[in-house]
Amino acid sequence: MTKKIDGKKISLEIKEEVKVRVSELKEEGLQVCLAVIQVGNDPASTVYVGNKKKACAYTGIESRAFALPEETTQEELLELIARLNEDDTVHGILVQLPIPAHMDEKKVIEAISPKKDVDGFHPRSVGALSIGEPGFVSCTPAGIIQLLKRSGVEIDGKECVVVGRSNIVGKPMAMLLLRENGTVTVCHSHTKNLKEICRRADILVAAIGKPKFFDDSYVKEGAVVIDVGIHRDENNKLCGDVDYEKVAEKVSAVTPVPGGVGPMTIAMLMNNCVEAAVRMKD
Ligand code: NDP
């Protein structure tokens, strides 16, 4: 029978673990703190920032919010980041993306101290991941590894296919699966024979941003399928890159949308904040 991998339940487990660690640190006199910066009023960003603040409140992490107007200059934003880098009471810094077009996203990401880079987007964090050194890992792929491990899915020696090569999902996903000793293939929009490659996968990670693209013809009998996509379908219902109904009949386990990968991203962000605080303390 196909198993639904329950991201809601697993993310709650992680948040509970974070809560315990946050309260232990508090007893030692250390209040874990995440600075969340939003520039402008993009409605989707406001929802994401709100969810992050809620997760902070749930786990006992202090969230320090900076809501900057759209017309903020890049200099002003960089000055704020520099101040937060120096502030010992702040352990994680997050700039909600996208930022307004008049700013250089790369410069802003690079301004965040790698010690406080809880999103794992800084080139130092990305480099550390690729050479196996400690550093922060992008929350969505880190959450997927937790989903697999906590659902009892073996990665070691398995044929893993990641479809999508973005800097925040596909590439770090491939590195993490490799670190877990998977045999990893990364596909993208230029890949020939995508279907055949996907059908080889023991573990298929779909992260292309195309609603219900992967149907049962893309999966092998008994595979494990991780759906990263988030979309609204024609009936305004949430769906992923995977056609869940069709794929579920054939695979051994699959993540639903909603309730799969989505909740894991914020749980891992909370986890990274505690890690940042512990590393700064030691
Ligand atoms: P990007 O748009 O940055 O990257 C998409 C990738 O998919 C690219 O590498 C692209 O290839 C590849 N691709 C696009 N079309 C095809 C195709 N037909 N065949 C093969 N490869 C293709 O997306 P993200 O990685 O940021 O996000 C992917 C999805 O995950 C989105 O739906 C997004 O909303 C969702 N998401 C969900 C998160 C969560 O918390 N659940 C977090 C982050 C993202 P190429 O490089 O050649 O252009």
Residues whose N, C-alpha, C, O or C-beta is under 5 A from the ligand:
A	BS01	NDP	T140 G164 R165 S166 V169 G170 C187 H188 S189 H190 A207 I208 G209 V228 G229 I230 V261 G262 T265
